[in-house]
Each structure stands twice: as C-alpha cells, then as structure tokens.
Amino acid sequence: MTRSRHPASSSAANRQTERAGAKPQQANPPRQDQAEEAGRGRRGSAKGGRPSAARGVLLYGLHPVAAAWTNPERRIHRLLATDSGRAALEPAIAAARTQGLQRPEATPVDRTELDRMLPAGAVHQGLVIDTSPLPELGIEDLCNELAAEPSAVIVALDQVTDPHNVGAILRSAAAFGARAVVVTERHAPETTGVLAKSASGGLEAVPLIRVTNLARALTELQQNGFWSVGLAESGASTLAKLDLTGKTVLVMGAEGSGLRRLTMERCDAIARLPTGGPVGSLNVSNAAAVALYEVARLRE
C-alpha cells in the first residue's frame, strides 16, 4: 500500500501546500499547543541539545547498571555493591576498563542497606550506582543524526505517564532497532531508577527525547522526511498494510485517552493493530512492542 495522507487531517493538507512552496493559512493556536507551551520554561526549547539536570540519579539492577557502566556518555559517581552484585558486574567492569572509561571503585554494602535506599520492592540484585543524567538531545539533534539513514524508526509517546510503560517501550525500541523514543515534557515520567530498571539497559542504547510540544515535534520530523503513523483503534487499516519502509515515527497514545486530537491530526496515517476477541486492546508498552516487531518484519 502506498503512503497516503490521513484524510481527516487539515494539517496534512497544509504540509502538502508548504512542500509545494505556498504558505498555509495559520489557525488560532489550539488548546493542546497552549497546554504544552506552558511547560516550556521548565526545560527549554524542543530544538537543539540541552544540558541535563544537575541532580544525580540512582540506577539499580544488573542490566541497567551494567549498561550504564559501559556507556561512555555516563558519568558515574559511586558504585554500591554486595559481594554477589560485584561479582555479577565483573564482565561490565572489565569491558569499561578495556574502553578506558573512568569508573569508581565499588563500595561494599549489605543488601539491607540497599533496600533502605530504594523504593519498596525494588529488585536491585545487589547493585546501585549514583550517576549523572545522560545529556539530553532535541528533535533538531535527532534529525541531524538520522539525516543519512533512509529507514530510521522512532517512537513518539503522547502523554504516557507510567515509568514502567515508558521503560518497557525503551527496551522494545532497543531490541527492534528504533533510534529514539520521544515523550512530552509534561505528563511523562522522570528518568528514574524505576524507568531504567523497566528498560533493562534500553535507556543507555535509545535516547529519550523530551519535547514541549509533540504536535510541533511531529511536524519537524515530517519536514525531515519522517512518515508519522498514529496507532488507534479507529484506524481504517492495520499497520501491516502501510508502507513502512522509509523513515517512520510510530505515535502511541496513553491508555484510556489514546492519542489527543491535535496529535492525531498531525499524523500522516492512522492505523490499528489486528486485535480482537474478549480483550480488544493492549497495554501501550505491549502495543509498542507489537508495532515495532511489525515494522521490523515488513523490512526483512
């Protein structure tokens, strides 16, 4: 199936006009734009790289800690480890040493001390690191990095707030080769140890990009060659029937509310997953995994 614009989208028509060289008429800013603009002062523009927050982050669990330990972009201040945790981390310690990364010596602790440091029920596996946040990228940085990649895939999340879901989506994104996950500044989780644990190392492999205005970010991605596909039960066709061989953005909405109106209007197509039976929908992280698998399958 060839790529066709979502027929209900007036924004898509404007984009076609822009590409033809004419300037589309400007409408009054919709409420979604106004709400997202209100968060601009907290982190700055969606364009360009931004400095990370100064505060540290506690990451825990073998996979998140090992991935951070071998990531040259990570600054790690402390490693707290039980004897068994330190032994399990040894391959990552050796790999970081081979890369010439500067890493602190482990501080021996017992399991109960780590339990007290972390949220109740946290599965730390005897490992906790105190680390600076990763440098933050903007949409402009991402577009520049992917300019020469004709088939890059990214995931955009419209106000998905659960850190477990965002972490699981990062994990699936890393597994299926997606290049970034985009979230909104407001109504999205902070990059905590809970999110990193759910990502199981995916946070170090796939950039998590925060934007103040998702609709505007989608427009910028489209102007840089990306085809945006929103996932919704109202989609006229299934994802498998679309041409997803070029640069693609998979746009996922929050559970319950789904994609917001303006976000949906900015998508080039709306598709659905072929679910059925007594349960007609999936958790957003499961839906993202299925969608990413489908894109990967179509490109084989």
MOSULZI-V896960 format. One record per helix or strand of 2 or more residues. SS is the DSSP state (helix for helix, strand for strand). FROM is the first residue (numbers start at 1). TO is the last residue. If there is no record, write none. Layout:
ss->SS from->FROM to->TO
ss->SS from->FROM to->TO
This chain:
ss->helix from->10 to->19
ss->helix from->31 to->37
ss->helix from->40 to->43
ss->strand from->56 to->60
ss->helix from->62 to->69
ss->strand from->76 to->81
ss->helix from->83 to->88
ss->helix from->90 to->99
ss->strand from->106 to->108
ss->helix from->111 to->117
ss->strand from->127 to->132
ss->helix from->139 to->145
ss->strand from->153 to->158
ss->helix from->163 to->175
ss->strand from->180 to->184
ss->helix from->193 to->199
ss->helix from->202 to->205
ss->strand from->207 to->211
ss->helix from->214 to->223
ss->strand from->227 to->231
ss->strand from->237 to->238
ss->helix from->239 to->241
ss->strand from->248 to->254
ss->helix from->261 to->266
ss->strand from->269 to->272
ss->helix from->284 to->298
